[in-house]
């Protein structure tokens, strides 16, 4: 019999229940016991959903109040001393690491947060010391949650982040030079202790995630697998059966580490992302090892193509037999919305094309039954699935001949600005009259409760478009007045009219559909509602001109037009799977090109086209696939921005400045000004700008907006001093590291005041 498995389930709940509870706790509106009770309620509800669907292998320890890697940092007592010395209880220490803590006399910043492989989920980076030790936390979370499920009659498979991935995803703390992977001998005894505790609690299986296996491994990391899993394998019957889980790519290039898995029960591979690895993996398995076949997509919302999945599964069963194959999601379902049943406003035609987390639990069960008992046992489900596949393939929504015609007319010259940077900058300097160390923000200002209320009223039709526009103009006035008071040099209009930096544009483009409750966790309590690309993309009308033109008309300083770039619009949507992503990116670029040109025509001479997702879209391995991606991604950005005059300054913003390995592509974008997240990174990362003789301007973030804490002026001055070791004064812009929409004005005003004062300090020092 073929079993079904889910690798992880979304945490937030049907109506973002966890987000509301954690934010209420942070605001002091509910107690810690209330928050813990809500977490328990959600875990039980999610286990029951999977059990009721008929899933055989249900995960536990996939729930988190903030981030699963942060859970493991606390689980292994790998907490930097600056958090443990503050007399905070364990939950508040946990949240302090995730989001910083600034109250009650305690002031600590958060740990660094980076993208989880090539997804839009953010994890907290393990931050390790030269004298690092590890120990198992009291009442370990994986054991506690396994017993919690057991108490309600649900037998689960606990999920752990594997020891090699945990260390490989970490970094040395500031002032330390330890290579994280060298700490493996200290960490393995903690895993051994944890596995024994899980076995004693009654766990017969454990899922150990080692996603690092899909990447290009450094020799020391590759060599770490053998001793790690030999130590785990030596436990024999004292430990649960281990299934190693990989996802987001293939592991064929790292197969030589698999002999270290000789004592392991099973191996999970992602057959959505890389189905071609199946034959090689089957040959590599030991005579009794189980294949967990990830055929149901954990990253996208499209309904599974049962026919194709059954063909893959049957190929595996033909060699391994039914008892050695498990039908599984390709990865955790953390990356998809909770349930399609919440969507009441999707067009009927497209509704049948989608499958969210709850529906995907049914898909793995149907597939397992189909290959165990035969197609006749699930004939109705197979027929409905085939009809949905046919509907999407034949829909007029998917193909627009006018869009394809325009794409065919794109020429190489359309990707290039009229003049090189030095010529452009001479004109921009004269046109914009900016001082040394110009200050600006990344785009958005706080999205207040009043803004959300008025937007909701407009969406529901409770106020007219004229009333809503008047409200938005008043909000823009407030933002400009505040920037006048702060003394910033390049203004933004604050984006009060925008719900999300991708959704807002998607709602104004042809080729998208939108959901009502399809929220996905991005980090901590932050959720996004990605739009879905269902067809060819075009811009029927201007999208931002009205607000930007008004803001420029009432501003004393240059006003930035704010757009989301083509790669980010693509990556932060659920993209089509029936055409290549490069095609979708080019369509988005052409739509944005029209908007950029229209902004310039309407008096906007600083235009920021944000591409924070450029890094996350980078294929996880070097080689031809990565080179091809960077070519079409860079071309898409340049196509969107190259239609303006030399005197118009093009900015772009990037989150998470781990781009040393593809810096040539960042440079090739030819943006006049880059702003990057650098506030929690070592300033040494800026060395690449020296090494590559980068000629254009850069705004490394001087403080972290993801944390509610307000940095001091001295702290920002210190950051600028560090940056000036790597950047020329005339290159350096002063800005936060990201948009400010998630912050409050009480946090934003003092932080920006400190930032502007710091810029003025250095301006005075360097004015000669």
N, C-alpha and C positions, 0 to 999 in steps of 0.2 A: 504493500500500500504506500502510495506517495503522500507524504505529509505536506502541510502548508505552514508557512512561517511569515511573520512580520518582524522586521529588524528594529523597529521603533515607531512610536505613535506621536502625533503632535501633542503639545503640552497645554496649549492655551485654553482649550475648551470650545464649546459651540459658539459662545458670544464673548470670546476673549476674557473668560472668567479669571484666569490666572493673572493677566495683565492688570485687571481692575483690583484684584486682591493685593498684589505686591505693591502697586502704587498707593493704595490706601494705607498699607503698612508703613511705607516710607514717609507718608504724610502724617502719620500718627493717628489715623482715623480708625484703625482696627488694631487689635492686640496681636502679639506674636502667636498666641494659641489660636486665634481666629485664622491667621494666615496658614498655619500648619494644618488646621482642620480642613481648610479649602483645598490645600494640596492633596490631602488624603482622599477627599471626595472626588477630585478630578482623576486621581490614579485609579480608583475603584471603578469609576464610570468608564474609563478608557479600556481597562481590562475586560469589563463586561461587554463592551461593544465588540471586541475581538472574539470573545468566547461565544457570544450569541451568533456571530457570523460563521462560526465553525472552524476558526483558525486553530490548528493543532499546537503550534509553538508560539506562545505569546510572550513578548518581552517585559521585563521589569527593570528598574533602575534606568529606564530611558526618560523618566520624568526629571525635571530640574526646575528650581525656582529662578535660575538665571542662565546657566550654561553647563553642559555636561562635562567639559574639560575643567571648568572651575570646581565642579563637584569632586573631580579626582584630585585636584590640588589640595582640597581640604581633606579628602579621604586619606591621602598619603602623608598628611601633615607637612606638605611642601609650601607652607605659608611664610612669606618673608616676615622677618621679625618686626618690621615697622607696623604691621597689622596686629600682631599678637601682643604688642606692648601697650596697647591703648585701652585696656580694661573694657573691651567690648565683649559681649557674649558671642557664641560661635556663629549664630545666624548673622549678626551684624558685622562680624569679621568677614564672613562670606560676601555679604553685599558690599562691604568697603573695598574688597579686592575687585569686585565687578564694576562698581560705579563711583568709587571714592567715598569719602566720609568727611563732612565739614560741619560739625556741630558738637555741642557739649565740650568744647575745648580740644576736640580731636580734629586734626587736619591731615588727611592722607589722600594722595591721588590714587586712582585705580590702576590696576595692572594693564599692560598693553593688550589691545584687542585687535585681532586680524581675521581675515576671511577664512572660513573653513573650506580649504582646498579651492575649488572653482565655483563655490556656491555663494549666495548672498547672505548666508548665515555667518555670524561673527563669533569666534571663540576667544576665550581668555588665555593668553599665552603663559604657560608655566614659566616662572621666573626663578632661577636657581642660583645658589651661592657656591663659593669655593669650598666651604665646609658643610655642604648640604647633607642633611640626614633625612631619613624617611621613617615613619612609623604609622601603623594602622590606627585610624581614628577610633575612639570609643563608640560603641553602637554603630558599626559601619553601615552606611546608607544602603549598599546593595543587599546586605543580609536583612536589614530592617524592612525594606520594601518587598523582598521575596516573601518574608514571613507575613507581611501585611496582606499580600495577594493570597497566600495560602490560607489565611484566616477567613477569607470570604469564598473559599472553595475554588480558587483558580491557581493552577500550577504553572509557573512561569519559567522562562529562561532569562536569568539576569544578564545584563549587558555591561561589559567593562571596556574601557579604552585600553588597548594593549600596552605593555610596558615600553616597547620600542617606539611606537607612535607617540606615546605620552612624552617621552624624552626628546624625540626627534622634532616634535612640534614646539619645544620649549626654547629658552634662551638663557644666557648668563645675565644675572642682574647687573645693574650699574655698579662698577667697582669690582666686579668679579670677572674672571676669564675662564671659568670652567666650561669644558665641552659637555653639554648635557648628556650625551650618550655615554660618556665615561662613567656616569653615575649608576649605570645599570646594575653592577654587583650590589650596590646598596639598596636598590629598589626591588629587585627580584624577591628577596625574602618577605617583603610586605605582600606581594602578589601571592606567594605561597601560603602565607598566613590567611589571606582573604579567601582563597580558593578552599582551603580546609574549613573555614568557618561557613562558607556557602554549602559545602558538602554536608557538614554537621547539621545545618538547618533543613536539609532535605532536597537541595538543588541537585538534579541529576545531569543537567546541561548548563553550560555557560557560553555566551557569545562574547568572544574577545575581538574587538575591532582593531584591525591593523591597516587602516587606509593608507598609511605611508607607503605600502607595498605597490601602489599604482604609480608612484613617482620615480624619478631617477635618484637612486639612493647613493649617498656617499659611502665609500668602502667601510668606514667604521660602523655606520648604521646597518649596512647589509650583514656585516660580520656579527652584529649583536643578536640576530635572530637565533642562531644556533645555541649559544649558552642560555639565552632566556628560556627557550622552549624545551631544552634538555632538562633544565631545573624544574620546570612545570610538569614535563612528562614523567620525571622521576617520582612524582607523587603517586602515580598509578591510581589505584582505587580510592586513595585518600582525597582525590580531587574529583569534581564533576567532569563529565565529558566536555571537551573543548571544541567549539567550532570557531575557526578564525574567519572573520568577516572582512572582505575588501569591497570597495565600491568607488565609483566615479572614474573608472578606467580599467585597463587590463593589467594583469600581473605576469604576463608571459616573460617579460624581460627580467623578472626577479625570481624565476622558477628555481634557481639554484639554492635559494634559502629553504625551499620546501622540504628537503630531507630532515631538517630540524623539526618538522611537524609529524614525525613518524608515529608519535604516541597520541596524535590528535584524532578526534572523532570525525570532524568535517571541515570543509572549506567552502566559503561563500564567495561567489564572483558575480560581478555586474554584467549581465548579458543583455541589458538594454543599451548601455554605452558601448560595449564591445562584445557582440555575440560571436565574433570570429575566434575568440579565445577558447571557445567551448571544447573543440576537439583536442587541443593541446593540453588543456587542464585535465580532461578525462584520462588521458594517457599518463599524466603525472601522479594521479591519485594512487594511494596504496590500495591493497586488495580489499580492505574493509572500510575504507574511508567514504564518507558521504559527501555528495555534491549538493550544496545549497545553490539553486539556480535562480538568480535574481532577474526574473523576466517581467515583473510588474514595476513600472517606472515610479521610483520614489521622488523624482525631481520635477515631474511635469504633470499636467492635469488631463492629458488626453486619455481617453478610454483605451484599455489594452486591446491589441489586435489578437484575439484568441487564436485565430488560425496560425499566425506566425509563431506565437508562443508555444502552442501545442507541438508544432514541428520541431522546435528546439528541444523541448522536453522529451519528446519521443526519441530523438537522436541520443540523448543522454541515457534514457532508460534502456535503449537497445543494447548498450554496452554495460551499464552498471546494474540494471534491474531496478524494479520499483522501490525496493527497500533502501536503496542507496541514493535516492534523489528526493530533494525537498524543493517544493515550489515556493518561492519567496519574493518579497519586494526587492528591488535592486539595491535599495539603501533604506535608511530610516525614512518614515513618512513625515518627518519633521518639516520637510521642505514643501509640502503641499497643504492646501486648506483642509479644514476639519471634515465637512460633509457637503455634498452637492444638494442635499435635501433642504438646506437653508436658502437656496437661491430660487426666489419666486419670480424674478423679473428677467431672467435670461430668455432670449428668443427660443421658442420651442424647438426650432430646427437645430440650434447649436447645443442645447441642453443635453441632448442624447450623445454628444461627442465627448463629454467630459466624465472624469472620475476623480473624486477627491479621496481623502484618507479612508473614510468609512467605506466608500465604495470599493476601494482597492483591497480592503480586507476580504470583501466578497469575491473579488477577482482571483486572488490566490486560491481561495477555496474551490471556486468553479474549475479552475485549471487543474488543481490536484485531483478533483473528482473525474474530470474528463479523461485524464491519462491513466487513472486507476481503473475506473469502471467502464470507460468507453464514452464516445460522443453521445450516444443515445441517452445516457443518464442525465445529461445537461442540455438536451436538444433545444429547449426553449431559450436558454441563455445564449447558446451559440448562434442561434438564428437572429436574436435581437442584436447581438454584437456585430454580426455580418451586415445587418441592415444599417447600423450606425456607421460602419466603415464605408459602406456604399454611399450613404447620404453625404458624408463629408467629401468624398472624392468627386462627387458630381455636383456639389453645391455651387451656385453662381457667386456666393460670397467669397470664394477663395481666389477667383481669377478676375483681374481687371486689365483688359487689353491696353488701355491708355497708359497704365503704369509701366507695363512691359515695353511699350513703345518708347516711353521717355528713357527708360534704362538703356535701351539699345542705342540712344543718341549721346550717352556720356562719353566724353573724350578725355585723354590723359591731361590735356591742358586745364581742364576744369578742376583739377585737384591742387593747383598751385596758385599762391598769392602772386600779385603783379610784380612785386619787387622783393629782394632779400631783406632780412631783418634790419640791417643797419640803415638802409634807405627808409624803411617803414618807420623805424623808431625815431629818426630825425623829424619826420612829419608829425608823429604822435606826440613827441615832446613839445613841439611848438603848438600843436592843436589843443592839448589837454592841460599844459602848464602844471605838471605835478611836481611836488617837492621830492627831495631825497627821502628814502624810507617811506614811500606812500602807504597810507593805511586804508584798508577796506575790510569788508566782511564777505563771506562766501556766497550770500544770497538771501537766505530766509531769516526772518526775525520771529520771535515767539508767536506760536499759534495759540492765542488765548482762548479761554472758554467762550467769550463773546463772539469771536470769529467763527468758532465751530457752531455756535447756536444760530448765527445769521446764515451761515452756509447751509445748515440743515433746513432752516425755514425756506430758503430759496429752492433747495432741492425738492422739498415737499410742495412747493407752490403757495406757501403761506405769505410770502412777500413777492412783489413784482421784480422784474429785472432792473427797472429804474431804481427801485428802493435798494436793491442789493448793490448796484453800481455806486450809488451814493455812499453807502456804508463803506465799500472798499476804498473809495477816494478819501474818505475821512481817515481810514486806517493808514493809507499811504502818507497822508499829511502828517500823522503822528510819527511814523517811522522817519520821515525826512526831518521833522522838528528835532527828534532825538539825535539824529546824526549831526545836525547843526550844533547842538549842545555839546556833543562828544568831540567834535572837531575832526571827524573822519575826512579823508581826501577824495575817495571815490565812493559814491553812494549806491545803495540798492533800494528798490521800492518795498522790500520786505516780504513780498509774495503772499499777502493775506488772502488772495483769491484762490490759492492753490492748495489742493488737498494732499497731493504727493507729487514728487518731482517727475515721476513717470506717468502715473495715472492721469494727471492733469493734461499732459500732451496727448496721451492715448485717447482721451475723451474727445479730442478735437481733430483726430485723424480717422480717415476711413481705414478699415481693415482690422479694427479692434472690437472686442466685446468686453463688458465689465460686469463684475459681481457685486453683491451687496454685503455678504458676510464672509467672503473667502480670504480671511486674514492668515498671514504666515509670519512666524517669528523671525525677526532679523537679528536682534540681540536683546538680552535682558527682557524688559517688558515692551520693547519696541516692536510693533507689528506693522507689516505692510500688506497692501491688498493689490497684488500684481494684476495688471490688465492682461488679457489673453489675445494674442495675435491669431486671427483666424483666416486672414486673406491678404491680398496685395494692399500696400499702404500708400496713402496719398494725403495731401493737405487740402481740404476743400476751401479753407478760409484762414486769414491770419489768426494766430493763437494768443499772442502776448502783446500785440501792438497797442491796444487800448490803454492798458494799465501802465506800460512803459512810457508811452508818449505823454500821458498825464503826469507821471512822476518827473520826467525830464522838464516839463513845463513849469513846475513849481520848485525845482531844485536849484541851489546856488552852485553846486559842484557837478562834475561829470556823473552821469547816471549809467549804471551797468544794466544792460539787457541780460536776462537770465534764461538760458535754455538748457535742456538736458540733451546730451549728445546721442548720436545714433547707436553706439555700442551699449550705452547704459539703458537707453529705451528698449533695446533688444534683450539685454541680459536680465533686466529687472522686470520684464514681462514674462509670461509663459509663452515661449516662441512656438511657431509652427514646427511640425516635424515632417511635413511633406515636401518642403523645399529647404535648400541649404541656408544656414544662417547668414551667409555673406549676401545672399539675394535680399533678405529682409533688411539687413543693415544698409545696403545701398538705397533701398526704397525710403528708409527713414532719413538717410542723409539728404536725399533730394527734397524731401518735405521740409527739413530744417534749413536747407540752403535758401529756400524761398523766404523763410521767416527771418533769417539773418539779414538778407538783402533788404527786406521790408523794414526791419528795425533801423538800419542805417538810413534809409530814405526818410524815416520819421525822427531823425535827430538823435539817435542813440549811437554814440561813437566808441563806446566800450561794451563789448559783447562777450559774455562768458558762456561757453559751451562745455558743460560739465561731463567728464568721462570717468567717474569713480569706479565704474565696473570694468574698465579696460584691463586691469590686472587680473580680476577674477575670471575673465573670459580666456585668459592665457591657458592653452593646453598644458596639462600637468607635467608633460615630458618634453624635453628638447627634441628637435628634429624637424622633419618636413611639415608635420601638422602644425607645429608652433610657428614656423616661418610663414606658412600660408595664412594662418590666422592674423598674424601681425601685419601682413601685407594688406589684407582686405579691411582690417579694422582701422589702420592708419589712413588708408584711402577713403574710407567712409567719413572719418572726422574731417579730413582735408576737403573733401567734396562739399561738406556742409558749411565750411567756414571761408572758403577761398573766393567767394564772389564779391567781397567788399573792397573798398579803396584802401590804399596804404595807410592813410591817416586814421583809420578805424582800428582800434586795438582789440585783438582777440585774446581772451583769457580762457584757460581751462583748469578744472579742478580734479584732483585725484585723491582718493582716500587710500591710506596705508601705503607707505612709501617703500615697499619692498620691490623695487623695480630695477635693481642693479643688473639682473640677468637679461633685461630687455630694454636697457636704456636707449639703445639706438632707435627704437621705435618711438619712445617718448620724445626724443629729439626730432625725429622725422615728422611729428605732428605739426611743427613749425608754428606753435602758438606763441604769441608775443610774451605772455605771462603765464606761468604755471603756478598754481597754488596746490600744495601737497600737505598731507597729514604727516607731521613730524614731531608732534608735541610729546608723544610717549616713546618715541624712538630715539636712539642715540644719534646725536648730531653728526657722528662719523659717517652715517649713511649718506651725508651730503658730499662726501669725498668724490663720489662718481661725477659730480658736476665739474670738479677740477680735472679729474682724470680725462674726461671727455671734452674738456674745454668748451663747456656749454655757453653759448654766447648770449642767450636771451634772459629774461627776468624770472625770478622765482619768489614765491611767497610760502615758505615752510610754515606750517601752523605753529603759532607761538603758545597756544594753550588748547587743552582738550575740552571740546564741547560736549562729549558724551557723558561727562561727569557733572553733577550739579555744583561742585565746589568752585569757588571764585579764586583765581590765582592772584597773588600779590604782584605789585609793580616790580618789586625786586626779582621775583621769580621769572617774570617775562623778560626783564633786562638780562638775566643770566642766560636765558634761552637765545636771545638775540646775540649776545657776546659769543656764544658757542657757534652760532650760525656764521658769524663774521669771520670765523677761522677758516671757513670753507667757501664763502661767497663774497664777491666784491660789494662794497656798499651801494654802488649804483645799480646792482642787480636785485637787491633785497626789498621785497614788499613785506609789510607787517599785517598779518591777518590771523583770525582763529583757524583751527584746522578743518572746520566743516561748517555747515549751516547751523543756524541757531533756533530752528523751529521747535525743538524739543525742550528748550530751556525756558525759564521765566524771565520777565523783565528785571526782577530783583537780582537775578544772577547775571544777566547780560550787561546791564548798565555799568556796574562797578568793574566787571571784567574788561569791557571795552575801554572804560576810562583808564584803567591801568595800562592797557595795551597802547592807547594813544599817547599817554604820558611817556611810556618807555620809548616809543618812536621819536617823540620830540627830544628826549634826552640824547639819543644817538644822532639825531639830525643836528643838534647843537654841537656835538662833539666833532662831527665830520663836515661841518658847513664850509670849511676852508677848501 
